[in-house]
Amino acid sequence: MSKKLFLLLIPFVFWACDSEDKIDEKAATENVKNTPPNTLVKVDTAVTAPFYLLIQSSGKVKAHKDVQVLAETTGTVQQANIKSGQKVSEGEVLVRLNPQEAQLKLQSAEINYEKAKLEFENSLIGFPKLIAQQNPEQDSLYQKLKIGSGLQESSIQMQEAKIALAKTVIRAPFSGTLYDVKAFMGKNVKAGDELFSEFNHRLLVEVNLLESEALNLKEGMPAEIRNPAMDANFSGEVFSINPKVDENGLVQTNILIKGEHTLWPGMNVYVEIKIPKGERLQVPKSSLVLRSGKPVVFSIEKELAKWNYVELGYDNGKMVEITDGLEAGMVVITNNNLQLAHDAPISIQNSDN
C-alpha cells in the first residue's frame, strides 16, 4: 500500500471507531430505559404480641332507669317548680296537688273509725270472759264483734284516705335528670296524666350483635364508645348480654358507660369491644394478598420481594394472625403488593412520603 493511500484511510478508521462507540452507548442507554423500575413499597414487621378480636357496632344511649311519672289522683297542681334538664335527688318533692279534698276525706274516715271503735268497745262489755283472755284477737267471736261494729271496715277506709292524701305529693323516684316536664301550677290533672319523666345518671349503650360475636363476650369486658356529634371518646364495659337470638340472628347487648360523661339518652354512638386472644404472631391485614386463591405475604430479602404461602388464624380487620409460613421479625410488604411477583426488585418508601 502506498503511503498516499494509507494517509487517506486513517480518517475513515477513526470515523468507524467513533461510530461503533456511539452505537454501543445508544444500546446501553436503551437497555437502561427498558429495565423496569423498582416497585416502591411500604413495610412492617411480623410480631408476636397480644391479639384482640374487634367487635364494632353502632348503638343508642339509654338510661339504666327511665320512668314516666303519672298523676295517681285527680287534683289541681299547687306546686311544680321543675323544668326539663333539672337534676333531682331521690325522694325530693317535685309536684304537689291541692290536698284539700283528700284531707277532708281523711278527716271523715278518722271520725267513722272512732265511732266504730266506740261501738266495738261497748259490744265487748257484754263478754267479760272474752276480755279476760290473754289473746282475745285470736278468738272468732272477737273478730265477729269487730266486723259487726264496723271497726274493721272503717280502719280500711281510713288507710285508703291516708294513701289518697299521700298521692297529692309526687317525689323523685330516684336521683336523676328530669325531661318532658308537663306539670305546671294551676293545671288540672286526673289519674293517669303525665307529669314528667326522669332518667338516672347510669347510662348504657344498646347494641345488637351477631350471635357469633356475642358468644365471645363476657360481662366486664372493656369497650370504647365514640360519639361522632361530640367527636369524643368514652370508656365502657359489657354490662349485660340478653341470652336470646332474635329473628334476624342478633343478640341485644348493653354496654355500661363509665366515668364522667356528657352523653344523653337517645344519642347515636359507635362501640368497639376488644376480646383478648393471647400472644399471636401477626401482621397488618394489608400485607395479605391472594395467589390462586391461597393467602400470600411478601417478605423482603436483599431488596427483592419473596412471597410466602401462609396459614391464617384470627382476623380482626386490622391485623391477621399467621399460624404458619412466617417468623417473628420478618419484614413484610404492606402496599403495592397486589401485582407484585416473586423476586421482584423493590425499594422501601420513606415513611414520611
DACORTA-V792934 format. One record per residue. N is the residue number from 1. RES is the residue in three letters. PSI is psi in whole degrees, -180 to 180 (none if undefined). NEAR is the number of other C-alpha atoms within 8 Angstrom. D_FIRST is the distance of its C-alpha to the first C-alpha in Angstrom with 1 decimal. Layout:
n:N res:RES psi:PSI near:NEAR d_first:D_FIRST
n:N res:RES psi:PSI near:NEAR d_first:D_FIRST
//
This chain:
n:1 res:MET psi:134 near:4 d_first:0.0
n:2 res:SER psi:159 near:5 d_first:3.7
n:3 res:LYS psi:-34 near:6 d_first:6.5
n:4 res:LYS psi:-41 near:6 d_first:8.2
n:5 res:LEU psi:-39 near:8 d_first:6.5
n:6 res:PHE psi:-42 near:9 d_first:6.7
n:7 res:LEU psi:-32 near:8 d_first:10.2
n:8 res:LEU psi:-30 near:8 d_first:11.0
n:9 res:LEU psi:-24 near:8 d_first:10.7
n:10 res:ILE psi:-49 near:8 d_first:12.9
n:11 res:PRO psi:-36 near:8 d_first:16.1
n:12 res:PHE psi:-39 near:8 d_first:15.8
n:13 res:VAL psi:-45 near:8 d_first:15.7
n:14 res:PHE psi:-37 near:8 d_first:18.7
n:15 res:TRP psi:-39 near:8 d_first:20.4
n:16 res:ALA psi:-42 near:8 d_first:20.1
n:17 res:CYS psi:-41 near:8 d_first:21.5
n:18 res:ASP psi:-37 near:8 d_first:24.3
n:19 res:SER psi:-41 near:8 d_first:25.2
n:20 res:GLU psi:-40 near:8 d_first:25.6
n:21 res:ASP psi:-42 near:8 d_first:27.8
n:22 res:LYS psi:-38 near:8 d_first:30.0
n:23 res:ILE psi:-45 near:8 d_first:30.4
n:24 res:ASP psi:-41 near:8 d_first:31.6
n:25 res:GLU psi:-40 near:8 d_first:33.9
n:26 res:LYS psi:-41 near:8 d_first:35.4
n:27 res:ALA psi:-42 near:8 d_first:36.0
n:28 res:ALA psi:-40 near:8 d_first:37.7
n:29 res:THR psi:-41 near:8 d_first:39.8
n:30 res:GLU psi:-40 near:8 d_first:40.8
n:31 res:ASN psi:-40 near:8 d_first:41.9
n:32 res:VAL psi:-42 near:7 d_first:44.0
n:33 res:LYS psi:-36 near:7 d_first:45.6
n:34 res:ASN psi:-12 near:6 d_first:46.4
n:35 res:THR psi:122 near:6 d_first:48.1
n:36 res:PRO psi:143 near:5 d_first:51.9
n:37 res:PRO psi:157 near:4 d_first:53.7
n:38 res:ASN psi:143 near:8 d_first:56.3
n:39 res:THR psi:127 near:9 d_first:59.8
n:40 res:LEU psi:128 near:9 d_first:62.1
n:41 res:VAL psi:159 near:13 d_first:65.3
n:42 res:LYS psi:154 near:12 d_first:68.5
n:43 res:VAL psi:162 near:10 d_first:70.0
n:44 res:ASP psi:-176 near:10 d_first:73.3
n:45 res:THR psi:136 near:10 d_first:74.6
n:46 res:ALA psi:125 near:14 d_first:76.6
n:47 res:VAL psi:152 near:9 d_first:79.8
n:48 res:THR psi:115 near:9 d_first:83.0
n:49 res:ALA psi:168 near:9 d_first:85.8
n:50 res:PRO psi:133 near:9 d_first:89.2
n:51 res:PHE psi:139 near:11 d_first:88.8
n:52 res:TYR psi:130 near:10 d_first:91.1
n:53 res:LEU psi:141 near:11 d_first:91.8
n:54 res:LEU psi:126 near:10 d_first:92.2
n:55 res:ILE psi:120 near:10 d_first:94.9
n:56 res:GLN psi:137 near:8 d_first:94.7
n:57 res:SER psi:157 near:10 d_first:97.2
n:58 res:SER psi:156 near:9 d_first:98.9
n:59 res:GLY psi:180 near:12 d_first:102.6
n:60 res:LYS psi:143 near:12 d_first:105.6
n:61 res:VAL psi:138 near:15 d_first:107.7
n:62 res:LYS psi:160 near:11 d_first:111.3
n:63 res:ALA psi:146 near:12 d_first:114.3
n:64 res:HIS psi:-38 near:10 d_first:115.7
n:65 res:LYS psi:129 near:7 d_first:119.1
n:66 res:ASP psi:113 near:9 d_first:119.5
n:67 res:VAL psi:151 near:7 d_first:123.0
n:68 res:GLN psi:118 near:9 d_first:124.7
n:69 res:VAL psi:124 near:9 d_first:128.2
n:70 res:LEU psi:153 near:10 d_first:130.9
n:71 res:ALA psi:138 near:13 d_first:134.5
n:72 res:GLU psi:-2 near:9 d_first:137.0
n:73 res:THR psi:164 near:11 d_first:140.0
n:74 res:THR psi:143 near:9 d_first:141.0
n:75 res:GLY psi:-179 near:11 d_first:141.5
n:76 res:THR psi:134 near:11 d_first:140.3
n:77 res:VAL psi:121 near:16 d_first:137.6
n:78 res:GLN psi:-27 near:10 d_first:139.3
n:79 res:GLN psi:132 near:10 d_first:136.4
n:80 res:ALA psi:68 near:11 d_first:132.6
n:81 res:ASN psi:64 near:7 d_first:130.6
n:82 res:ILE psi:159 near:7 d_first:127.3
n:83 res:LYS psi:160 near:8 d_first:124.0
n:84 res:SER psi:139 near:9 d_first:120.7
n:85 res:GLY psi:-7 near:7 d_first:118.4
n:86 res:GLN psi:135 near:9 d_first:121.3
n:87 res:LYS psi:134 near:8 d_first:121.2
n:88 res:VAL psi:162 near:10 d_first:124.5
n:89 res:SER psi:152 near:9 d_first:126.0
n:90 res:GLU psi:132 near:10 d_first:127.7
n:91 res:GLY psi:-7 near:8 d_first:131.4
n:92 res:GLU psi:135 near:8 d_first:131.1
n:93 res:VAL psi:124 near:9 d_first:133.5
n:94 res:LEU psi:-37 near:12 d_first:131.4
n:95 res:VAL psi:139 near:13 d_first:133.9
n:96 res:ARG psi:134 near:12 d_first:137.7
n:97 res:LEU psi:156 near:11 d_first:139.7
n:98 res:ASN psi:119 near:10 d_first:143.2
n:99 res:PRO psi:1 near:9 d_first:145.4
n:100 res:GLN psi:-50 near:6 d_first:148.8
n:101 res:GLU psi:-43 near:7 d_first:149.3
n:102 res:ALA psi:-35 near:10 d_first:148.1
n:103 res:GLN psi:-41 near:10 d_first:150.4
n:104 res:LEU psi:-41 near:8 d_first:153.4
n:105 res:LYS psi:-36 near:9 d_first:152.7
n:106 res:LEU psi:-43 near:12 d_first:152.4
n:107 res:GLN psi:-43 near:8 d_first:155.7
n:108 res:SER psi:-42 near:8 d_first:157.4
n:109 res:ALA psi:-37 near:12 d_first:156.1
n:110 res:GLU psi:-39 near:10 d_first:157.2
n:111 res:ILE psi:-45 near:8 d_first:160.8
n:112 res:ASN psi:-35 near:9 d_first:160.9
n:113 res:TYR psi:-44 near:12 d_first:159.8
n:114 res:GLU psi:-39 near:8 d_first:162.6
n:115 res:LYS psi:-46 near:8 d_first:165.1
n:116 res:ALA psi:-35 near:12 d_first:164.0
n:117 res:LYS psi:-42 near:10 d_first:164.0
n:118 res:LEU psi:-42 near:8 d_first:167.6
n:119 res:GLU psi:-41 near:9 d_first:168.6
n:120 res:PHE psi:-44 near:14 d_first:167.0
n:121 res:GLU psi:-38 near:8 d_first:168.8
n:122 res:ASN psi:-37 near:8 d_first:172.1
n:123 res:SER psi:-28 near:10 d_first:171.6
n:124 res:LEU psi:-22 near:11 d_first:170.9
n:125 res:ILE psi:-34 near:7 d_first:174.4
n:126 res:GLY psi:0 near:6 d_first:176.0
n:127 res:PHE psi:74 near:8 d_first:174.0
n:128 res:PRO psi:-35 near:8 d_first:174.8
n:129 res:LYS psi:-35 near:6 d_first:173.6
n:130 res:LEU psi:-38 near:9 d_first:170.2
n:131 res:ILE psi:-32 near:8 d_first:170.0
n:132 res:ALA psi:-16 near:7 d_first:171.0
n:133 res:GLN psi:151 near:7 d_first:168.0
n:134 res:GLN psi:-40 near:4 d_first:165.2
n:135 res:ASN psi:74 near:6 d_first:162.5
n:136 res:PRO psi:-21 near:10 d_first:164.2
n:137 res:GLU psi:-22 near:7 d_first:160.9
n:138 res:GLN psi:-7 near:7 d_first:160.3
n:139 res:ASP psi:135 near:8 d_first:163.6
n:140 res:SER psi:-33 near:7 d_first:163.3
n:141 res:LEU psi:-40 near:6 d_first:166.5
n:142 res:TYR psi:-44 near:11 d_first:164.9
n:143 res:GLN psi:-37 near:10 d_first:162.0
n:144 res:LYS psi:-43 near:8 d_first:164.3
n:145 res:LEU psi:-36 near:11 d_first:166.2
n:146 res:LYS psi:-42 near:11 d_first:163.1
n:147 res:ILE psi:-42 near:10 d_first:161.9
n:148 res:GLY psi:-32 near:8 d_first:165.3
n:149 res:SER psi:-13 near:12 d_first:165.6
n:150 res:GLY psi:6 near:10 d_first:162.3
n:151 res:LEU psi:-43 near:13 d_first:160.8
n:152 res:GLN psi:-43 near:9 d_first:157.8
n:153 res:GLU psi:-42 near:8 d_first:156.9
n:154 res:SER psi:-30 near:13 d_first:157.4
n:155 res:SER psi:-42 near:9 d_first:155.2
n:156 res:ILE psi:-43 near:8 d_first:152.4
n:157 res:GLN psi:-36 near:9 d_first:152.9
n:158 res:MET psi:-40 near:12 d_first:152.8
n:159 res:GLN psi:-40 near:8 d_first:149.5
n:160 res:GLU psi:-39 near:8 d_first:148.0
n:161 res:ALA psi:-37 near:13 d_first:149.1
n:162 res:LYS psi:-41 near:9 d_first:147.5
n:163 res:ILE psi:-42 near:8 d_first:144.2
n:164 res:ALA psi:-38 near:10 d_first:144.4
n:165 res:LEU psi:-40 near:12 d_first:144.9
n:166 res:ALA psi:-29 near:7 d_first:142.0
n:167 res:LYS psi:-10 near:10 d_first:139.8
n:168 res:THR psi:-10 near:13 d_first:140.3
n:169 res:VAL psi:118 near:11 d_first:138.1
n:170 res:ILE psi:123 near:9 d_first:134.4
n:171 res:ARG psi:161 near:10 d_first:132.3
n:172 res:ALA psi:124 near:12 d_first:128.7
n:173 res:PRO psi:-24 near:6 d_first:128.1
n:174 res:PHE psi:172 near:8 d_first:125.4
n:175 res:SER psi:131 near:11 d_first:123.3
n:176 res:GLY psi:-155 near:12 d_first:120.6
n:177 res:THR psi:136 near:13 d_first:119.6
n:178 res:LEU psi:149 near:15 d_first:121.5
n:179 res:TYR psi:165 near:12 d_first:120.0
n:180 res:ASP psi:46 near:7 d_first:121.3
n:181 res:VAL psi:127 near:11 d_first:124.5
n:182 res:LYS psi:-8 near:7 d_first:127.1
n:183 res:ALA psi:137 near:11 d_first:130.4
n:184 res:PHE psi:158 near:9 d_first:131.8
n:185 res:MET psi:134 near:9 d_first:135.3
n:186 res:GLY psi:-8 near:7 d_first:137.8
n:187 res:LYS psi:133 near:8 d_first:136.0
n:188 res:ASN psi:125 near:8 d_first:138.2
n:189 res:VAL psi:158 near:11 d_first:136.8
n:190 res:LYS psi:166 near:10 d_first:138.0
n:191 res:ALA psi:129 near:9 d_first:137.2
n:192 res:GLY psi:-13 near:8 d_first:133.6
n:193 res:ASP psi:142 near:8 d_first:132.2
n:194 res:GLU psi:133 near:10 d_first:129.0
n:195 res:LEU psi:-49 near:11 d_first:129.4
n:196 res:PHE psi:169 near:13 d_first:126.0
n:197 res:SER psi:159 near:12 d_first:123.1
n:198 res:GLU psi:141 near:12 d_first:121.7
n:199 res:PHE psi:150 near:13 d_first:118.8
n:200 res:ASN psi:175 near:13 d_first:118.5
n:201 res:HIS psi:6 near:9 d_first:115.7
n:202 res:ARG psi:102 near:9 d_first:114.2
n:203 res:LEU psi:150 near:12 d_first:111.5
n:204 res:LEU psi:161 near:12 d_first:109.5
n:205 res:VAL psi:125 near:13 d_first:106.4
n:206 res:GLU psi:121 near:12 d_first:107.0
n:207 res:VAL psi:152 near:12 d_first:103.9
n:208 res:ASN psi:119 near:10 d_first:103.5
n:209 res:LEU psi:155 near:11 d_first:101.0
n:210 res:LEU psi:149 near:9 d_first:99.7
n:211 res:GLU psi:-34 near:10 d_first:101.8
n:212 res:SER psi:-31 near:6 d_first:98.6
n:213 res:GLU psi:-45 near:9 d_first:98.3
n:214 res:ALA psi:-32 near:11 d_first:102.1
n:215 res:LEU psi:-19 near:6 d_first:102.2
n:216 res:ASN psi:-6 near:7 d_first:99.9
n:217 res:LEU psi:153 near:9 d_first:102.2
n:218 res:LYS psi:148 near:6 d_first:105.0
n:219 res:GLU psi:138 near:9 d_first:107.5
n:220 res:GLY psi:-10 near:7 d_first:106.4
n:221 res:MET psi:138 near:11 d_first:102.7
n:222 res:PRO psi:152 near:10 d_first:101.0
n:223 res:ALA psi:154 near:13 d_first:99.8
n:224 res:GLU psi:137 near:12 d_first:98.1
n:225 res:ILE psi:131 near:13 d_first:99.5
n:226 res:ARG psi:132 near:11 d_first:97.7
n:227 res:ASN psi:110 near:12 d_first:99.3
n:228 res:PRO psi:-30 near:8 d_first:96.7
n:229 res:ALA psi:-39 near:5 d_first:99.2
n:230 res:MET psi:-15 near:5 d_first:99.7
n:231 res:ASP psi:49 near:7 d_first:96.1
n:232 res:ALA psi:151 near:8 d_first:97.8
n:233 res:ASN psi:148 near:8 d_first:97.9
n:234 res:PHE psi:154 near:10 d_first:101.0
n:235 res:SER psi:154 near:11 d_first:101.6
n:236 res:GLY psi:-176 near:12 d_first:103.8
n:237 res:GLU psi:157 near:14 d_first:104.6
n:238 res:VAL psi:122 near:16 d_first:105.5
n:239 res:PHE psi:-46 near:10 d_first:109.3
n:240 res:SER psi:150 near:8 d_first:110.3
n:241 res:ILE psi:115 near:11 d_first:108.8
n:242 res:ASN psi:117 near:7 d_first:111.0
n:243 res:PRO psi:59 near:5 d_first:111.1
n:244 res:LYS psi:135 near:6 d_first:110.8
n:245 res:VAL psi:126 near:10 d_first:107.8
n:246 res:ASP psi:-178 near:7 d_first:108.5
n:247 res:GLU psi:-16 near:5 d_first:107.7
n:248 res:ASN psi:7 near:5 d_first:104.2
n:249 res:GLY psi:24 near:8 d_first:103.3
n:250 res:LEU psi:152 near:11 d_first:103.8
n:251 res:VAL psi:125 near:15 d_first:105.8
n:252 res:GLN psi:127 near:12 d_first:107.5
n:253 res:THR psi:139 near:14 d_first:106.6
n:254 res:ASN psi:133 near:12 d_first:108.0
n:255 res:ILE psi:123 near:14 d_first:106.1
n:256 res:LEU psi:129 near:12 d_first:108.2
n:257 res:ILE psi:124 near:13 d_first:106.9
n:258 res:LYS psi:158 near:9 d_first:107.3
n:259 res:GLY psi:-170 near:5 d_first:108.0
n:260 res:GLU psi:139 near:4 d_first:108.5
n:261 res:HIS psi:169 near:6 d_first:107.1
n:262 res:THR psi:25 near:4 d_first:107.7
n:263 res:LEU psi:153 near:6 d_first:107.3
n:264 res:TRP psi:151 near:7 d_first:109.9
n:265 res:PRO psi:139 near:9 d_first:111.1
n:266 res:GLY psi:-13 near:7 d_first:109.1
n:267 res:MET psi:149 near:9 d_first:105.8
n:268 res:ASN psi:131 near:10 d_first:102.6
n:269 res:VAL psi:168 near:13 d_first:100.5
n:270 res:TYR psi:142 near:11 d_first:97.7
n:271 res:VAL psi:137 near:13 d_first:98.3
n:272 res:GLU psi:127 near:11 d_first:95.9
n:273 res:ILE psi:129 near:11 d_first:97.2
n:274 res:LYS psi:126 near:11 d_first:95.1
n:275 res:ILE psi:112 near:11 d_first:96.0
n:276 res:PRO psi:137 near:8 d_first:94.8
n:277 res:LYS psi:21 near:9 d_first:93.1
n:278 res:GLY psi:-173 near:8 d_first:92.3
n:279 res:GLU psi:128 near:8 d_first:88.9
n:280 res:ARG psi:144 near:11 d_first:86.1
n:281 res:LEU psi:127 near:13 d_first:82.3
n:282 res:GLN psi:155 near:13 d_first:81.3
n:283 res:VAL psi:160 near:14 d_first:78.4
n:284 res:PRO psi:143 near:11 d_first:78.4
n:285 res:LYS psi:-27 near:10 d_first:78.9
n:286 res:SER psi:-16 near:8 d_first:75.9
n:287 res:SER psi:-7 near:13 d_first:73.7
n:288 res:LEU psi:129 near:11 d_first:74.9
n:289 res:VAL psi:167 near:10 d_first:72.9
n:290 res:LEU psi:136 near:8 d_first:73.3
n:291 res:ARG psi:114 near:7 d_first:70.7
n:292 res:SER psi:38 near:4 d_first:72.0
n:293 res:GLY psi:3 near:5 d_first:75.5
n:294 res:LYS psi:143 near:7 d_first:75.2
n:295 res:PRO psi:135 near:12 d_first:75.4
n:296 res:VAL psi:142 near:12 d_first:72.3
n:297 res:VAL psi:129 near:13 d_first:71.8
n:298 res:PHE psi:128 near:13 d_first:68.3
n:299 res:SER psi:180 near:12 d_first:67.8
n:300 res:ILE psi:133 near:12 d_first:64.8
n:301 res:GLU psi:114 near:7 d_first:62.7
n:302 res:LYS psi:49 near:4 d_first:59.5
n:303 res:GLU psi:24 near:8 d_first:59.3
n:304 res:LEU psi:144 near:11 d_first:59.5
n:305 res:ALA psi:131 near:15 d_first:62.4
n:306 res:LYS psi:121 near:11 d_first:64.2
n:307 res:TRP psi:148 near:10 d_first:66.8
n:308 res:ASN psi:120 near:10 d_first:70.0
n:309 res:TYR psi:135 near:9 d_first:72.6
n:310 res:VAL psi:157 near:12 d_first:76.0
n:311 res:GLU psi:136 near:9 d_first:79.7
n:312 res:LEU psi:151 near:10 d_first:81.9
n:313 res:GLY psi:-123 near:8 d_first:85.4
n:314 res:TYR psi:152 near:7 d_first:87.4
n:315 res:ASP psi:121 near:10 d_first:86.0
n:316 res:ASN psi:13 near:9 d_first:87.6
n:317 res:GLY psi:-22 near:7 d_first:85.3
n:318 res:LYS psi:-45 near:8 d_first:83.5
n:319 res:MET psi:155 near:10 d_first:82.7
n:320 res:VAL psi:139 near:14 d_first:82.4
n:321 res:GLU psi:137 near:13 d_first:83.3
n:322 res:ILE psi:116 near:14 d_first:80.6
n:323 res:THR psi:-18 near:9 d_first:82.3
n:324 res:ASP psi:145 near:7 d_first:79.1
n:325 res:GLY psi:-18 near:9 d_first:75.3
n:326 res:LEU psi:163 near:9 d_first:75.0
n:327 res:GLU psi:153 near:7 d_first:76.0
n:328 res:ALA psi:139 near:9 d_first:77.4
n:329 res:GLY psi:-14 near:7 d_first:74.9
n:330 res:MET psi:137 near:10 d_first:72.1
n:331 res:VAL psi:127 near:10 d_first:70.4
n:332 res:VAL psi:152 near:14 d_first:70.6
n:333 res:ILE psi:133 near:15 d_first:69.1
n:334 res:THR psi:-3 near:13 d_first:71.7
n:335 res:ASN psi:168 near:10 d_first:69.8
n:336 res:ASN psi:34 near:11 d_first:66.8
n:337 res:ASN psi:0 near:11 d_first:67.4
n:338 res:LEU psi:-41 near:6 d_first:68.3
n:339 res:GLN psi:12 near:5 d_first:64.8
n:340 res:LEU psi:142 near:8 d_first:63.4
n:341 res:ALA psi:161 near:7 d_first:61.6
n:342 res:HIS psi:135 near:8 d_first:61.6
n:343 res:ASP psi:16 near:7 d_first:58.8
n:344 res:ALA psi:136 near:11 d_first:58.2
n:345 res:PRO psi:139 near:9 d_first:56.8
n:346 res:ILE psi:159 near:11 d_first:59.5
n:347 res:SER psi:134 near:9 d_first:60.2
n:348 res:ILE psi:126 near:8 d_first:63.7
n:349 res:GLN psi:143 near:8 d_first:65.1
n:350 res:ASN psi:138 near:6 d_first:66.9
n:351 res:SER psi:-20 near:5 d_first:70.6
n:352 res:ASP psi:-12 near:3 d_first:70.9
n:353 res:ASN psi:none near:4 d_first:68.5
//
